[in-house]
Amino acid sequence: MDVDLVVPMKHPRDGKSRLRGAVEAEHHPGLVLALAADTLAAVTSSAHVRRVLLVAADPDAVAELGELGVEIVAEPAERTLNAAFRHGESLLRADDPRAVVGALQADLPALRAGDLADALAEAAGARAFVADRQGTGTTLLLSAPGAALDPHFGLGSARKHAASGAVALQRQLLSLRSDVDTPDDLAHVRGLGVGKHTAARLGEPCAAPR
């Protein structure tokens, strides 16, 4: 099963507020960009991903991410996470109304393309989601072909997505469940092995196998 992905992103200086202090303040925007770059590098390397639409608060601030093969568009007037996902979905569906659309978080620097492929295989065309490793948030939401994505991201999103009828995927998918919101999360993904962009920002000697 192939998928078109929507990935939202705040301005790098504003994103990941709970991660502040993990690096020097002047390096925080660069770290936010690196987390996104490794996420996008993993998904664009997947044969199952057709398009990636980055919905950005400030497209100019994240323009370098376009080099990874993603399309960058401005966020809608309603500046919320779910509005960004719905906006991206509408743009993708304008070109292919029958597509499977996925909502993916931009903070998965240890992501392996194989885990994404496994998630798509397990979903098998159903509307489904991947909970984060704590079991409360959502890192990936998939629509059924041609059906509404219906995102409910935010506090307790895993419970909300399940209540809305989405199937909770059960495979381990560790790299896909490991989003980075806090310094503890960053330590966790460093243990898994991060991609080259985050590794460079953190002074790691090597990057994760993709």
Backbone hydrogen bonds, N-H to C=O, Kabsch-Sander energy under -0.5 kcal/mol:
donor,donor_aa,acceptor,acceptor_aa,energy
3,V,48,H,-2.5
4,D,100,V,-2.6
5,L,51,R,-2.8
6,V,102,G,-3.1
7,V,53,L,-2.7
9,M,55,V,-2.4
14,D,11,H,-2.0
15,G,11,H,-1.7
19,L,16,K,-1.3
20,R,17,S,-1.2
21,G,23,V,-0.7
22,A,19,L,-2.1
27,H,24,E,-2.0
28,H,24,E,-0.6
28,H,25,A,-1.2
31,L,27,H,-2.0
32,V,28,H,-2.3
33,L,29,P,-2.2
34,A,30,G,-2.1
35,L,31,L,-2.5
36,A,32,V,-1.8
37,A,33,L,-2.7
38,D,34,A,-2.4
39,T,35,L,-1.7
40,L,36,A,-2.9
41,A,37,A,-2.5
42,A,38,D,-1.7
43,V,39,T,-2.0
44,T,40,L,-2.6
45,S,41,A,-0.8
46,S,43,V,-1.3
49,V,46,S,-1.2
50,R,3,V,-2.5
50,R,48,H,-0.6
51,R,3,V,-0.6
53,L,5,L,-3.1
54,L,52,V,-0.6
54,L,71,E,-3.6
55,V,7,V,-2.2
55,V,53,L,-0.7
56,A,54,L,-0.8
56,A,73,V,-3.0
57,A,9,M,-2.3
61,A,58,D,-1.0
62,V,58,D,-0.8
62,V,59,P,-0.8
63,A,60,D,-1.0
65,L,62,V,-1.9
66,G,63,A,-1.9
67,E,64,E,-1.4
68,L,65,L,-1.8
69,G,66,G,-1.7
70,V,65,L,-0.6
71,E,52,V,-2.8
73,V,54,L,-2.7
75,E,56,A,-2.2
79,R,77,A,-0.9
80,T,78,E,-1.7
84,A,80,T,-2.1
85,F,81,L,-2.1
86,R,82,N,-2.4
87,H,83,A,-2.5
88,G,84,A,-2.4
89,E,85,F,-2.5
90,S,86,R,-2.3
91,L,87,H,-1.9
92,L,88,G,-2.3
93,R,89,E,-2.8
94,A,90,S,-1.3
95,D,91,L,-0.6
95,D,92,L,-1.0
96,D,92,L,-1.6
99,A,96,D,-1.8
101,V,99,A,-0.6
102,G,4,D,-2.8
103,A,141,L,-3.0
104,L,6,V,-2.6
104,L,102,G,-0.6
105,Q,139,T,-2.0
111,L,108,L,-1.9
113,A,210,R,-1.2
115,D,112,R,-0.8
116,L,112,R,-1.4
117,A,113,A,-2.4
118,D,114,G,-2.3
119,A,115,D,-2.0
120,L,116,L,-2.2
121,A,117,A,-2.2
122,E,118,D,-2.4
123,A,119,A,-2.4
124,A,120,L,-1.9
126,A,123,A,-2.2
128,A,126,A,-0.5
128,A,142,L,-1.4
129,F,167,V,-2.7
130,V,140,L,-2.7
131,A,129,F,-0.5
132,D,137,G,-1.6
133,R,177,R,-2.0
135,G,132,D,-1.7
139,T,130,V,-2.7
140,L,130,V,-1.2
141,L,103,A,-1.9
142,L,128,A,-3.6
143,S,101,V,-2.5
146,G,99,A,-2.2
147,A,144,A,-2.1
157,S,154,G,-1.5
158,A,136,T,-2.7
159,R,136,T,-0.5
160,K,156,G,-1.9
161,H,157,S,-3.1
162,A,158,A,-2.2
163,A,159,R,-2.5
164,S,160,K,-1.5
165,G,162,A,-1.6
166,A,161,H,-2.2
167,V,127,R,-2.5
169,L,129,F,-2.7
169,L,167,V,-0.6
176,L,173,L,-0.7
177,R,173,L,-1.4
178,S,174,L,-0.7
179,D,177,R,-1.3
180,V,107,D,-1.4
181,D,179,D,-0.6
186,L,182,T,-2.1
187,A,183,P,-2.2
188,H,184,D,-2.0
189,V,185,D,-2.3
190,R,186,L,-1.9
191,G,187,A,-1.4
192,L,188,H,-1.2
193,G,189,V,-2.2
195,G,109,P,-2.1
199,A,195,G,-2.5
200,A,196,K,-2.1
201,R,197,H,-1.7
202,L,198,T,-2.0
203,G,199,A,-0.8
203,G,200,A,-0.6
204,E,199,A,-2.9
208,A,194,V,-4.7
